[in-house]
Amino acid sequence: MSLQQKTCPGRDRGSSMLHELSHAVFRTKDIAYSATALKTTIAEDRLVNADNYELFAHDAEAGCPAIYDWDV
């Protein structure tokens, strides 16, 4: 575990870098922020929303339980 405390759900420096990198590599957009807002987006928006990638990466690395519906 890194020096940063992992929280569920959460964000950290690595997942924030992934968020920004996804804009350049995958041409993602900023459609919605926060886990609560992401749950209200439609499947097509989830695929191109940078925050989905950020939160999923953090939660997977931190070992968070499957509390969000990440299916698209």
Predicted model as a PDB file, atoms N, CA, C, CB and O in Angstrom, pLDDT in the B-factor column:
MODEL        1                                                                  
ATOM      1  N   MET A   1       0.850  -1.188   0.000  1.00 46.00           N  
ATOM      2  CA  MET A   1       0.000   0.000   0.000  1.00 46.00           C  
ATOM      3  C   MET A   1       0.882   1.232   0.000  1.00 46.00           C  
ATOM      4  CB  MET A   1      -0.960   0.008   1.221  1.00 46.00           C  
ATOM      5  O   MET A   1       1.922   1.265   0.658  1.00 46.00           O  
ATOM      6  N   SER A   2       0.463   2.242  -0.740  1.00 49.00           N  
ATOM      7  CA  SER A   2       1.231   3.480  -0.825  1.00 49.00           C  
ATOM      8  C   SER A   2       1.117   4.260   0.481  1.00 49.00           C  
ATOM      9  CB  SER A   2       0.749   4.341  -2.011  1.00 49.00           C  
ATOM     10  O   SER A   2       0.428   3.849   1.415  1.00 49.00           O  
ATOM     11  N   LEU A   3       1.796   5.370   0.521  1.00 45.00           N  
ATOM     12  CA  LEU A   3       1.744   6.215   1.705  1.00 45.00           C  
ATOM     13  C   LEU A   3       0.392   6.903   1.861  1.00 45.00           C  
ATOM     14  CB  LEU A   3       2.843   7.252   1.649  1.00 45.00           C  
ATOM     15  O   LEU A   3       0.044   7.349   2.954  1.00 45.00           O  
ATOM     16  N   GLN A   4      -0.370   6.991   0.774  1.00 54.00           N  
ATOM     17  CA  GLN A   4      -1.702   7.582   0.863  1.00 54.00           C  
ATOM     18  C   GLN A   4      -2.680   6.580   1.450  1.00 54.00           C  
ATOM     19  CB  GLN A   4      -2.184   8.055  -0.518  1.00 54.00           C  
ATOM     20  O   GLN A   4      -2.613   5.388   1.151  1.00 54.00           O  
ATOM     21  N   GLN A   5      -3.580   7.061   2.277  1.00 62.00           N  
ATOM     22  CA  GLN A   5      -4.631   6.212   2.835  1.00 62.00           C  
ATOM     23  C   GLN A   5      -5.655   5.904   1.759  1.00 62.00           C  
ATOM     24  CB  GLN A   5      -5.306   6.888   4.051  1.00 62.00           C  
ATOM     25  O   GLN A   5      -6.119   6.815   1.074  1.00 62.00           O  
ATOM     26  N   LYS A   6      -6.016   4.639   1.597  1.00 69.00           N  
ATOM     27  CA  LYS A   6      -7.013   4.233   0.616  1.00 69.00           C  
ATOM     28  C   LYS A   6      -8.387   4.223   1.270  1.00 69.00           C  
ATOM     29  CB  LYS A   6      -6.675   2.843   0.023  1.00 69.00           C  
ATOM     30  O   LYS A   6      -8.566   3.641   2.339  1.00 69.00           O  
ATOM     31  N   THR A   7      -9.349   4.864   0.632  1.00 72.00           N  
ATOM     32  CA  THR A   7     -10.716   4.876   1.123  1.00 72.00           C  
ATOM     33  C   THR A   7     -11.626   4.320   0.044  1.00 72.00           C  
ATOM     34  CB  THR A   7     -11.152   6.304   1.537  1.00 72.00           C  
ATOM     35  O   THR A   7     -11.286   4.349  -1.139  1.00 72.00           O  
ATOM     36  N   CYS A   8     -12.759   3.823   0.442  1.00 74.00           N  
ATOM     37  CA  CYS A   8     -13.719   3.254  -0.496  1.00 74.00           C  
ATOM     38  C   CYS A   8     -15.053   3.972  -0.360  1.00 74.00           C  
ATOM     39  CB  CYS A   8     -13.890   1.736  -0.258  1.00 74.00           C  
ATOM     40  O   CYS A   8     -15.584   4.031   0.749  1.00 74.00           O  
ATOM     41  N   PRO A   9     -15.614   4.514  -1.413  1.00 66.00           N  
ATOM     42  CA  PRO A   9     -14.933   4.791  -2.678  1.00 66.00           C  
ATOM     43  C   PRO A   9     -13.941   5.915  -2.480  1.00 66.00           C  
ATOM     44  CB  PRO A   9     -15.942   5.150  -3.789  1.00 66.00           C  
ATOM     45  O   PRO A   9     -13.959   6.590  -1.451  1.00 66.00           O  
ATOM     46  N   GLY A  10     -13.089   6.118  -3.442  1.00 71.00           N  
ATOM     47  CA  GLY A  10     -12.090   7.158  -3.261  1.00 71.00           C  
ATOM     48  C   GLY A  10     -11.344   7.526  -4.512  1.00 71.00           C  
ATOM     49  O   GLY A  10     -11.636   7.061  -5.613  1.00 71.00           O  
ATOM     50  N   ARG A  11     -10.373   8.375  -4.299  1.00 76.00           N  
ATOM     51  CA  ARG A  11      -9.490   8.850  -5.363  1.00 76.00           C  
ATOM     52  C   ARG A  11      -8.094   8.931  -4.782  1.00 76.00           C  
ATOM     53  CB  ARG A  11      -9.955  10.242  -5.938  1.00 76.00           C  
ATOM     54  O   ARG A  11      -7.920   9.081  -3.572  1.00 76.00           O  
ATOM     55  N   ASP A  12      -7.113   8.833  -5.640  1.00 79.00           N  
ATOM     56  CA  ASP A  12      -5.739   9.039  -5.225  1.00 79.00           C  
ATOM     57  C   ASP A  12      -4.967   9.627  -6.395  1.00 79.00           C  
ATOM     58  CB  ASP A  12      -5.094   7.716  -4.735  1.00 79.00           C  
ATOM     59  O   ASP A  12      -5.540   9.854  -7.460  1.00 79.00           O  
ATOM     60  N   ARG A  13      -3.690   9.873  -6.216  1.00 84.00           N  
ATOM     61  CA  ARG A  13      -2.905  10.501  -7.280  1.00 84.00           C  
ATOM     62  C   ARG A  13      -2.853   9.645  -8.539  1.00 84.00           C  
ATOM     63  CB  ARG A  13      -1.494  10.777  -6.793  1.00 84.00           C  
ATOM     64  O   ARG A  13      -2.952  10.158  -9.653  1.00 84.00           O  
ATOM     65  N   GLY A  14      -2.701   8.347  -8.356  1.00 84.00           N  
ATOM     66  CA  GLY A  14      -2.616   7.460  -9.510  1.00 84.00           C  
ATOM     67  C   GLY A  14      -3.899   7.436 -10.319  1.00 84.00           C  
ATOM     68  O   GLY A  14      -3.862   7.505 -11.547  1.00 84.00           O  
ATOM     69  N   SER A  15      -5.029   7.338  -9.641  1.00 84.00           N  
ATOM     70  CA  SER A  15      -6.294   7.311 -10.376  1.00 84.00           C  
ATOM     71  C   SER A  15      -6.586   8.671 -11.002  1.00 84.00           C  
ATOM     72  CB  SER A  15      -7.447   6.898  -9.447  1.00 84.00           C  
ATOM     73  O   SER A  15      -7.205   8.737 -12.064  1.00 84.00           O  
ATOM     74  N   SER A  16      -6.154   9.752 -10.366  1.00 88.00           N  
ATOM     75  CA  SER A  16      -6.327  11.077 -10.963  1.00 88.00           C  
ATOM     76  C   SER A  16      -5.483  11.226 -12.221  1.00 88.00           C  
ATOM     77  CB  SER A  16      -5.961  12.168  -9.956  1.00 88.00           C  
ATOM     78  O   SER A  16      -5.912  11.856 -13.188  1.00 88.00           O  
ATOM     79  N   MET A  17      -4.278  10.646 -12.212  1.00 91.00           N  
ATOM     80  CA  MET A  17      -3.452  10.668 -13.422  1.00 91.00           C  
ATOM     81  C   MET A  17      -4.111   9.865 -14.532  1.00 91.00           C  
ATOM     82  CB  MET A  17      -2.046  10.114 -13.131  1.00 91.00           C  
ATOM     83  O   MET A  17      -4.077  10.269 -15.695  1.00 91.00           O  
ATOM     84  N   LEU A  18      -4.713   8.727 -14.182  1.00 91.00           N  
ATOM     85  CA  LEU A  18      -5.420   7.928 -15.181  1.00 91.00           C  
ATOM     86  C   LEU A  18      -6.570   8.733 -15.785  1.00 91.00           C  
ATOM     87  CB  LEU A  18      -5.949   6.620 -14.556  1.00 91.00           C  
ATOM     88  O   LEU A  18      -6.795   8.678 -16.994  1.00 91.00           O  
ATOM     89  N   HIS A  19      -7.292   9.471 -14.959  1.00 92.00           N  
ATOM     90  CA  HIS A  19      -8.380  10.328 -15.430  1.00 92.00           C  
ATOM     91  C   HIS A  19      -7.870  11.273 -16.517  1.00 92.00           C  
ATOM     92  CB  HIS A  19      -8.991  11.132 -14.258  1.00 92.00           C  
ATOM     93  O   HIS A  19      -8.452  11.362 -17.597  1.00 92.00           O  
ATOM     94  N   GLU A  20      -6.779  11.973 -16.219  1.00 93.00           N  
ATOM     95  CA  GLU A  20      -6.240  12.943 -17.176  1.00 93.00           C  
ATOM     96  C   GLU A  20      -5.649  12.256 -18.405  1.00 93.00           C  
ATOM     97  CB  GLU A  20      -5.175  13.808 -16.506  1.00 93.00           C  
ATOM     98  O   GLU A  20      -5.801  12.753 -19.521  1.00 93.00           O  
ATOM     99  N   LEU A  21      -4.989  11.143 -18.217  1.00 94.00           N  
ATOM    100  CA  LEU A  21      -4.413  10.400 -19.339  1.00 94.00           C  
ATOM    101  C   LEU A  21      -5.499   9.854 -20.260  1.00 94.00           C  
ATOM    102  CB  LEU A  21      -3.541   9.255 -18.824  1.00 94.00           C  
ATOM    103  O   LEU A  21      -5.304   9.780 -21.473  1.00 94.00           O  
ATOM    104  N   SER A  22      -6.637   9.473 -19.695  1.00 94.00           N  
ATOM    105  CA  SER A  22      -7.725   8.947 -20.523  1.00 94.00           C  
ATOM    106  C   SER A  22      -8.246  10.002 -21.500  1.00 94.00           C  
ATOM    107  CB  SER A  22      -8.870   8.446 -19.636  1.00 94.00           C  
ATOM    108  O   SER A  22      -8.734   9.660 -22.577  1.00 94.00           O  
ATOM    109  N   HIS A  23      -8.145  11.276 -21.132  1.00 95.00           N  
ATOM    110  CA  HIS A  23      -8.545  12.340 -22.062  1.00 95.00           C  
ATOM    111  C   HIS A  23      -7.657  12.321 -23.303  1.00 95.00           C  
ATOM    112  CB  HIS A  23      -8.472  13.724 -21.372  1.00 95.00           C  
ATOM    113  O   HIS A  23      -8.147  12.438 -24.427  1.00 95.00           O  
ATOM    114  N   ALA A  24      -6.356  12.175 -23.094  1.00 94.00           N  
ATOM    115  CA  ALA A  24      -5.411  12.219 -24.208  1.00 94.00           C  
ATOM    116  C   ALA A  24      -5.426  10.942 -25.044  1.00 94.00           C  
ATOM    117  CB  ALA A  24      -4.017  12.465 -23.685  1.00 94.00           C  
ATOM    118  O   ALA A  24      -5.376  10.998 -26.273  1.00 94.00           O  
ATOM    119  N   VAL A  25      -5.494   9.802 -24.379  1.00 95.00           N  
ATOM    120  CA  VAL A  25      -5.370   8.527 -25.093  1.00 95.00           C  
ATOM    121  C   VAL A  25      -6.700   8.043 -25.652  1.00 95.00           C  
ATOM    122  CB  VAL A  25      -4.795   7.471 -24.173  1.00 95.00           C  
ATOM    123  O   VAL A  25      -6.771   7.620 -26.806  1.00 95.00           O  
ATOM    124  N   PHE A  26      -7.747   8.101 -24.850  1.00 92.00           N  
ATOM    125  CA  PHE A  26      -9.035   7.550 -25.256  1.00 92.00           C  
ATOM    126  C   PHE A  26     -10.068   8.604 -25.638  1.00 92.00           C  
ATOM    127  CB  PHE A  26      -9.580   6.708 -24.156  1.00 92.00           C  
ATOM    128  O   PHE A  26     -11.203   8.278 -25.985  1.00 92.00           O  
ATOM    129  N   ARG A  27      -9.658   9.890 -25.569  1.00 95.00           N  
ATOM    130  CA  ARG A  27     -10.564  10.998 -25.899  1.00 95.00           C  
ATOM    131  C   ARG A  27     -11.821  10.995 -25.023  1.00 95.00           C  
ATOM    132  CB  ARG A  27     -10.965  10.923 -27.373  1.00 95.00           C  
ATOM    133  O   ARG A  27     -12.922  11.272 -25.497  1.00 95.00           O  
ATOM    134  N   THR A  28     -11.634  10.677 -23.734  1.00 95.00           N  
ATOM    135  CA  THR A  28     -12.774  10.701 -22.817  1.00 95.00           C  
ATOM    136  C   THR A  28     -13.188  12.140 -22.548  1.00 95.00           C  
ATOM    137  CB  THR A  28     -12.433   9.979 -21.491  1.00 95.00           C  
ATOM    138  O   THR A  28     -12.460  13.084 -22.855  1.00 95.00           O  
ATOM    139  N   LYS A  29     -14.368  12.283 -21.970  1.00 95.00           N  
ATOM    140  CA  LYS A  29     -14.925  13.594 -21.662  1.00 95.00           C  
ATOM    141  C   LYS A  29     -15.220  13.680 -20.171  1.00 95.00           C  
ATOM    142  CB  LYS A  29     -16.205  13.861 -22.490  1.00 95.00           C  
ATOM    143  O   LYS A  29     -15.164  12.679 -19.457  1.00 95.00           O  
ATOM    144  N   ASP A  30     -15.530  14.872 -19.715  1.00 94.00           N  
ATOM    145  CA  ASP A  30     -15.970  15.089 -18.340  1.00 94.00           C  
ATOM    146  C   ASP A  30     -17.477  15.303 -18.361  1.00 94.00           C  
ATOM    147  CB  ASP A  30     -15.231  16.308 -17.683  1.00 94.00           C  
ATOM    148  O   ASP A  30     -17.951  16.436 -18.446  1.00 94.00           O  
ATOM    149  N   ILE A  31     -18.218  14.215 -18.283  1.00 94.00           N  
ATOM    150  CA  ILE A  31     -19.676  14.268 -18.330  1.00 94.00           C  
ATOM    151  C   ILE A  31     -20.258  14.379 -16.927  1.00 94.00           C  
ATOM    152  CB  ILE A  31     -20.236  13.029 -19.039  1.00 94.00           C  
ATOM    153  O   ILE A  31     -21.167  15.173 -16.686  1.00 94.00           O  
ATOM    154  N   ALA A  32     -19.730  13.580 -16.003  1.00 91.00           N  
ATOM    155  CA  ALA A  32     -20.223  13.588 -14.625  1.00 91.00           C  
ATOM    156  C   ALA A  32     -19.068  13.302 -13.676  1.00 91.00           C  
ATOM    157  CB  ALA A  32     -21.362  12.548 -14.431  1.00 91.00           C  
ATOM    158  O   ALA A  32     -18.145  12.559 -14.011  1.00 91.00           O  
ATOM    159  N   TYR A  33     -19.127  13.893 -12.503  1.00 87.00           N  
ATOM    160  CA  TYR A  33     -18.138  13.656 -11.446  1.00 87.00           C  
ATOM    161  C   TYR A  33     -18.857  13.071 -10.240  1.00 87.00           C  
ATOM    162  CB  TYR A  33     -17.381  14.976 -11.062  1.00 87.00           C  
ATOM    163  O   TYR A  33     -20.048  13.317 -10.046  1.00 87.00           O  
ATOM    164  N   SER A  34     -18.163  12.322  -9.451  1.00 81.00           N  
ATOM    165  CA  SER A  34     -18.609  11.702  -8.203  1.00 81.00           C  
ATOM    166  C   SER A  34     -19.349  10.396  -8.472  1.00 81.00           C  
ATOM    167  CB  SER A  34     -19.509  12.664  -7.421  1.00 81.00           C  
ATOM    168  O   SER A  34     -20.032  10.242  -9.485  1.00 81.00           O  
ATOM    169  N   ALA A  35     -19.196   9.478  -7.554  1.00 78.00           N  
ATOM    170  CA  ALA A  35     -19.825   8.160  -7.694  1.00 78.00           C  
ATOM    171  C   ALA A  35     -21.340   8.289  -7.772  1.00 78.00           C  
ATOM    172  CB  ALA A  35     -19.435   7.246  -6.520  1.00 78.00           C  
ATOM    173  O   ALA A  35     -21.983   7.545  -8.513  1.00 78.00           O  
ATOM    174  N   THR A  36     -21.912   9.203  -7.035  1.00 79.00           N  
ATOM    175  CA  THR A  36     -23.355   9.384  -7.056  1.00 79.00           C  
ATOM    176  C   THR A  36     -23.833   9.853  -8.425  1.00 79.00           C  
ATOM    177  CB  THR A  36     -23.776  10.379  -5.984  1.00 79.00           C  
ATOM    178  O   THR A  36     -24.806   9.318  -8.957  1.00 79.00           O  
ATOM    179  N   ALA A  37     -23.167  10.835  -8.992  1.00 84.00           N  
ATOM    180  CA  ALA A  37     -23.550  11.352 -10.309  1.00 84.00           C  
ATOM    181  C   ALA A  37     -23.345  10.302 -11.394  1.00 84.00           C  
ATOM    182  CB  ALA A  37     -22.746  12.614 -10.644  1.00 84.00           C  
ATOM    183  O   ALA A  37     -24.127  10.229 -12.341  1.00 84.00           O  
ATOM    184  N   LEU A  38     -22.301   9.490 -11.264  1.00 82.00           N  
ATOM    185  CA  LEU A  38     -22.016   8.485 -12.290  1.00 82.00           C  
ATOM    186  C   LEU A  38     -23.104   7.426 -12.375  1.00 82.00           C  
ATOM    187  CB  LEU A  38     -20.682   7.821 -12.014  1.00 82.00           C  
ATOM    188  O   LEU A  38     -23.346   6.860 -13.441  1.00 82.00           O  
ATOM    189  N   LYS A  39     -23.754   7.163 -11.258  1.00 80.00           N  
ATOM    190  CA  LYS A  39     -24.811   6.146 -11.266  1.00 80.00           C  
ATOM    191  C   LYS A  39     -26.019   6.572 -12.080  1.00 80.00           C  
ATOM    192  CB  LYS A  39     -25.242   5.835  -9.852  1.00 80.00           C  
ATOM    193  O   LYS A  39     -26.835   5.730 -12.455  1.00 80.00           O  
ATOM    194  N   THR A  40     -26.149   7.863 -12.361  1.00 85.00           N  
ATOM    195  CA  THR A  40     -27.298   8.345 -13.120  1.00 85.00           C  
ATOM    196  C   THR A  40     -27.003   8.514 -14.605  1.00 85.00           C  
ATOM    197  CB  THR A  40     -27.769   9.652 -12.552  1.00 85.00           C  
ATOM    198  O   THR A  40     -27.900   8.862 -15.373  1.00 85.00           O  
ATOM    199  N   THR A  41     -25.760   8.273 -15.023  1.00 86.00           N  
ATOM    200  CA  THR A  41     -25.425   8.419 -16.441  1.00 86.00           C  
ATOM    201  C   THR A  41     -25.850   7.184 -17.218  1.00 86.00           C  
ATOM    202  CB  THR A  41     -23.918   8.667 -16.621  1.00 86.00           C  
ATOM    203  O   THR A  41     -25.948   6.088 -16.665  1.00 86.00           O  
ATOM    204  N   ILE A  42     -26.099   7.374 -18.496  1.00 90.00           N  
ATOM    205  CA  ILE A  42     -26.475   6.249 -19.352  1.00 90.00           C  
ATOM    206  C   ILE A  42     -25.217   5.491 -19.775  1.00 90.00           C  
ATOM    207  CB  ILE A  42     -27.267   6.740 -20.600  1.00 90.00           C  
ATOM    208  O   ILE A  42     -24.112   6.028 -19.709  1.00 90.00           O  
ATOM    209  N   ALA A  43     -25.389   4.256 -20.205  1.00 86.00           N  
ATOM    210  CA  ALA A  43     -24.263   3.380 -20.533  1.00 86.00           C  
ATOM    211  C   ALA A  43     -23.308   4.004 -21.553  1.00 86.00           C  
ATOM    212  CB  ALA A  43     -24.780   2.058 -21.064  1.00 86.00           C  
ATOM    213  O   ALA A  43     -22.091   3.893 -21.404  1.00 86.00           O  
ATOM    214  N   GLU A  44     -23.837   4.647 -22.569  1.00 91.00           N  
ATOM    215  CA  GLU A  44     -22.992   5.245 -23.597  1.00 91.00           C  
ATOM    216  C   GLU A  44     -22.098   6.339 -23.017  1.00 91.00           C  
ATOM    217  CB  GLU A  44     -23.854   5.814 -24.722  1.00 91.00           C  
ATOM    218  O   GLU A  44     -20.948   6.482 -23.430  1.00 91.00           O  
ATOM    219  N   ASP A  45     -22.620   7.112 -22.061  1.00 92.00           N  
ATOM    220  CA  ASP A  45     -21.821   8.156 -21.419  1.00 92.00           C  
ATOM    221  C   ASP A  45     -20.774   7.566 -20.489  1.00 92.00           C  
ATOM    222  CB  ASP A  45     -22.720   9.110 -20.646  1.00 92.00           C  
ATOM    223  O   ASP A  45     -19.683   8.121 -20.359  1.00 92.00           O  
ATOM    224  N   ARG A  46     -21.084   6.463 -19.845  1.00 88.00           N  
ATOM    225  CA  ARG A  46     -20.109   5.840 -18.941  1.00 88.00           C  
ATOM    226  C   ARG A  46     -18.856   5.406 -19.676  1.00 88.00           C  
ATOM    227  CB  ARG A  46     -20.728   4.642 -18.238  1.00 88.00           C  
ATOM    228  O   ARG A  46     -17.758   5.454 -19.121  1.00 88.00           O  
ATOM    229  N   LEU A  47     -19.013   4.986 -20.914  1.00 89.00           N  
ATOM    230  CA  LEU A  47     -17.860   4.521 -21.689  1.00 89.00           C  
ATOM    231  C   LEU A  47     -16.898   5.646 -22.046  1.00 89.00           C  
ATOM    232  CB  LEU A  47     -18.330   3.844 -22.953  1.00 89.00           C  
ATOM    233  O   LEU A  47     -15.714   5.390 -22.265  1.00 89.00           O  
ATOM    234  N   VAL A  48     -17.373   6.869 -22.109  1.00 93.00           N  
ATOM    235  CA  VAL A  48     -16.520   7.989 -22.507  1.00 93.00           C  
ATOM    236  C   VAL A  48     -16.299   8.998 -21.385  1.00 93.00           C  
ATOM    237  CB  VAL A  48     -17.123   8.689 -23.698  1.00 93.00           C  
ATOM    238  O   VAL A  48     -15.729  10.063 -21.621  1.00 93.00           O  
ATOM    239  N   ASN A  49     -16.735   8.686 -20.186  1.00 93.00           N  
ATOM    240  CA  ASN A  49     -16.588   9.592 -19.048  1.00 93.00           C  
ATOM    241  C   ASN A  49     -15.316   9.266 -18.268  1.00 93.00           C  
ATOM    242  CB  ASN A  49     -17.821   9.506 -18.124  1.00 93.00           C  
ATOM    243  O   ASN A  49     -15.163   8.161 -17.749  1.00 93.00           O  
ATOM    244  N   ALA A  50     -14.413  10.230 -18.189  1.00 93.00           N  
ATOM    245  CA  ALA A  50     -13.112  10.006 -17.551  1.00 93.00           C  
ATOM    246  C   ALA A  50     -13.224   9.613 -16.085  1.00 93.00           C  
ATOM    247  CB  ALA A  50     -12.267  11.245 -17.669  1.00 93.00           C  
ATOM    248  O   ALA A  50     -12.414   8.821 -15.603  1.00 93.00           O  
ATOM    249  N   ASP A  51     -14.196  10.139 -15.370  1.00 90.00           N  
ATOM    250  CA  ASP A  51     -14.322   9.837 -13.941  1.00 90.00           C  
ATOM    251  C   ASP A  51     -14.684   8.370 -13.690  1.00 90.00           C  
ATOM    252  CB  ASP A  51     -15.375  10.741 -13.310  1.00 90.00           C  
ATOM    253  O   ASP A  51     -14.335   7.821 -12.645  1.00 90.00           O  
ATOM    254  N   ASN A  52     -15.372   7.739 -14.626  1.00 88.00           N  
ATOM    255  CA  ASN A  52     -15.656   6.309 -14.479  1.00 88.00           C  
ATOM    256  C   ASN A  52     -14.360   5.515 -14.403  1.00 88.00           C  
ATOM    257  CB  ASN A  52     -16.523   5.802 -15.649  1.00 88.00           C  
ATOM    258  O   ASN A  52     -14.217   4.628 -13.562  1.00 88.00           O  
ATOM    259  N   TYR A  53     -13.423   5.834 -15.276  1.00 87.00           N  
ATOM    260  CA  TYR A  53     -12.141   5.138 -15.290  1.00 87.00           C  
ATOM    261  C   TYR A  53     -11.354   5.411 -14.020  1.00 87.00           C  
ATOM    262  CB  TYR A  53     -11.326   5.549 -16.507  1.00 87.00           C  
ATOM    263  O   TYR A  53     -10.741   4.508 -13.452  1.00 87.00           O  
ATOM    264  N   GLU A  54     -11.376   6.669 -13.578  1.00 88.00           N  
ATOM    265  CA  GLU A  54     -10.650   7.039 -12.361  1.00 88.00           C  
ATOM    266  C   GLU A  54     -11.179   6.296 -11.136  1.00 88.00           C  
ATOM    267  CB  GLU A  54     -10.743   8.545 -12.132  1.00 88.00           C  
ATOM    268  O   GLU A  54     -10.405   5.681 -10.403  1.00 88.00           O  
ATOM    269  N   LEU A  55     -12.473   6.350 -10.914  1.00 85.00           N  
ATOM    270  CA  LEU A  55     -13.036   5.722  -9.722  1.00 85.00           C  
ATOM    271  C   LEU A  55     -12.944   4.197  -9.780  1.00 85.00           C  
ATOM    272  CB  LEU A  55     -14.486   6.144  -9.547  1.00 85.00           C  
ATOM    273  O   LEU A  55     -12.690   3.555  -8.761  1.00 85.00           O  
ATOM    274  N   PHE A  56     -13.149   3.616 -10.959  1.00 84.00           N  
ATOM    275  CA  PHE A  56     -13.025   2.170 -11.083  1.00 84.00           C  
ATOM    276  C   PHE A  56     -11.594   1.731 -10.779  1.00 84.00           C  
ATOM    277  CB  PHE A  56     -13.440   1.712 -12.492  1.00 84.00           C  
ATOM    278  O   PHE A  56     -11.394   0.762 -10.047  1.00 84.00           O  
ATOM    279  N   ALA A  57     -10.595   2.428 -11.329  1.00 84.00           N  
ATOM    280  CA  ALA A  57      -9.195   2.071 -11.102  1.00 84.00           C  
ATOM    281  C   ALA A  57      -8.833   2.168  -9.629  1.00 84.00           C  
ATOM    282  CB  ALA A  57      -8.277   2.970 -11.924  1.00 84.00           C  
ATOM    283  O   ALA A  57      -8.185   1.274  -9.084  1.00 84.00           O  
ATOM    284  N   HIS A  58      -9.248   3.246  -8.986  1.00 83.00           N  
ATOM    285  CA  HIS A  58      -8.947   3.404  -7.561  1.00 83.00           C  
ATOM    286  C   HIS A  58      -9.597   2.287  -6.747  1.00 83.00           C  
ATOM    287  CB  HIS A  58      -9.427   4.779  -7.057  1.00 83.00           C  
ATOM    288  O   HIS A  58      -8.936   1.640  -5.934  1.00 83.00           O  
ATOM    289  N   ASP A  59     -10.887   2.066  -6.966  1.00 82.00           N  
ATOM    290  CA  ASP A  59     -11.606   1.067  -6.172  1.00 82.00           C  
ATOM    291  C   ASP A  59     -11.055  -0.336  -6.395  1.00 82.00           C  
ATOM    292  CB  ASP A  59     -13.090   1.097  -6.508  1.00 82.00           C  
ATOM    293  O   ASP A  59     -10.981  -1.125  -5.453  1.00 82.00           O  
ATOM    294  N   ALA A  60     -10.668  -0.658  -7.627  1.00 83.00           N  
ATOM    295  CA  ALA A  60     -10.092  -1.975  -7.910  1.00 83.00           C  
ATOM    296  C   ALA A  60      -8.747  -2.134  -7.205  1.00 83.00           C  
ATOM    297  CB  ALA A  60      -9.924  -2.179  -9.431  1.00 83.00           C  
ATOM    298  O   ALA A  60      -8.482  -3.176  -6.606  1.00 83.00           O  
ATOM    299  N   GLU A  61      -7.902  -1.116  -7.271  1.00 82.00           N  
ATOM    300  CA  GLU A  61      -6.580  -1.191  -6.642  1.00 82.00           C  
ATOM    301  C   GLU A  61      -6.683  -1.212  -5.119  1.00 82.00           C  
ATOM    302  CB  GLU A  61      -5.713  -0.011  -7.087  1.00 82.00           C  
ATOM    303  O   GLU A  61      -5.888  -1.873  -4.450  1.00 82.00           O  
ATOM    304  N   ALA A  62      -7.653  -0.495  -4.576  1.00 81.00           N  
ATOM    305  CA  ALA A  62      -7.814  -0.406  -3.123  1.00 81.00           C  
ATOM    306  C   ALA A  62      -8.542  -1.622  -2.545  1.00 81.00           C  
ATOM    307  CB  ALA A  62      -8.570   0.864  -2.762  1.00 81.00           C  
ATOM    308  O   ALA A  62      -8.609  -1.785  -1.326  1.00 81.00           O  
ATOM    309  N   GLY A  63      -9.084  -2.470  -3.413  1.00 81.00           N  
ATOM    310  CA  GLY A  63      -9.807  -3.642  -2.935  1.00 81.00           C  
ATOM    311  C   GLY A  63     -11.173  -3.310  -2.369  1.00 81.00           C  
ATOM    312  O   GLY A  63     -11.659  -4.002  -1.475  1.00 81.00           O  
ATOM    313  N   CYS A  64     -11.793  -2.265  -2.878  1.00 79.00           N  
ATOM    314  CA  CYS A  64     -13.120  -1.869  -2.400  1.00 79.00           C  
ATOM    315  C   CYS A  64     -14.159  -2.918  -2.790  1.00 79.00           C  
ATOM    316  CB  CYS A  64     -13.514  -0.485  -2.968  1.00 79.00           C  
ATOM    317  O   CYS A  64     -14.039  -3.543  -3.843  1.00 79.00           O  
ATOM    318  N   PRO A  65     -15.163  -3.113  -1.965  1.00 74.00           N  
ATOM    319  CA  PRO A  65     -16.233  -4.039  -2.341  1.00 74.00           C  
ATOM    320  C   PRO A  65     -17.004  -3.484  -3.532  1.00 74.00           C  
ATOM    321  CB  PRO A  65     -17.189  -4.293  -1.148  1.00 74.00           C  
ATOM    322  O   PRO A  65     -16.961  -2.283  -3.802  1.00 74.00           O  
ATOM    323  N   ALA A  66     -17.694  -4.343  -4.229  1.00 63.00           N  
ATOM    324  CA  ALA A  66     -18.441  -3.936  -5.428  1.00 63.00           C  
ATOM    325  C   ALA A  66     -19.722  -3.211  -5.019  1.00 63.00           C  
ATOM    326  CB  ALA A  66     -18.776  -5.170  -6.320  1.00 63.00           C  
ATOM    327  O   ALA A  66     -20.805  -3.795  -5.036  1.00 63.00           O  
ATOM    328  N   ILE A  67     -19.591  -1.930  -4.648  1.00 52.00           N  
ATOM    329  CA  ILE A  67     -20.750  -1.177  -4.182  1.00 52.00           C  
ATOM    330  C   ILE A  67     -21.372  -0.340  -5.283  1.00 52.00           C  
ATOM    331  CB  ILE A  67     -20.362  -0.289  -3.028  1.00 52.00           C  
ATOM    332  O   ILE A  67     -22.464   0.203  -5.112  1.00 52.00           O  
ATOM    333  N   TYR A  68     -20.679  -0.230  -6.423  1.00 56.00           N  
ATOM    334  CA  TYR A  68     -21.209   0.538  -7.541  1.00 56.00           C  
ATOM    335  C   TYR A  68     -21.443  -0.380  -8.727  1.00 56.00           C  
ATOM    336  CB  TYR A  68     -20.254   1.685  -7.924  1.00 56.00           C  
ATOM    337  O   TYR A  68     -20.749  -1.382  -8.900  1.00 56.00           O  
ATOM    338  N   ASP A  69     -22.402  -0.039  -9.520  1.00 53.00           N  
ATOM    339  CA  ASP A  69     -22.702  -0.796 -10.732  1.00 53.00           C  
ATOM    340  C   ASP A  69     -21.830  -0.257 -11.849  1.00 53.00           C  
ATOM    341  CB  ASP A  69     -24.219  -0.706 -11.108  1.00 53.00           C  
ATOM    342  O   ASP A  69     -22.167   0.745 -12.480  1.00 53.00           O  
ATOM    343  N   TRP A  70     -20.700  -0.924 -12.097  1.00 54.00           N  
ATOM    344  CA  TRP A  70     -19.775  -0.454 -13.130  1.00 54.00           C  
ATOM    345  C   TRP A  70     -20.109  -1.047 -14.484  1.00 54.00           C  
ATOM    346  CB  TRP A  70     -18.342  -0.797 -12.756  1.00 54.00           C  
ATOM    347  O   TRP A  70     -19.443  -0.724 -15.468  1.00 54.00           O  
ATOM    348  N   ASP A  71     -21.112  -1.899 -14.567  1.00 52.00           N  
ATOM    349  CA  ASP A  71     -21.469  -2.500 -15.859  1.00 52.00           C  
ATOM    350  C   ASP A  71     -21.918  -1.418 -16.824  1.00 52.00           C  
ATOM    351  CB  ASP A  71     -22.582  -3.563 -15.689  1.00 52.00           C  
ATOM    352  O   ASP A  71     -22.553  -0.437 -16.438  1.00 52.00           O  
ATOM    353  N   VAL A  72     -21.572  -1.620 -18.084  1.00 45.00           N  
ATOM    354  CA  VAL A  72     -22.011  -0.668 -19.103  1.00 45.00           C  
ATOM    355  C   VAL A  72     -22.818  -1.348 -20.156  1.00 45.00           C  
ATOM    356  CB  VAL A  72     -20.835   0.030 -19.735  1.00 45.00           C  
ATOM    357  O   VAL A  72     -23.274  -0.701 -21.099  1.00 45.00           O  
TER     358      VAL A  72                                                      
ENDMDL                                                                          
END                                                                             
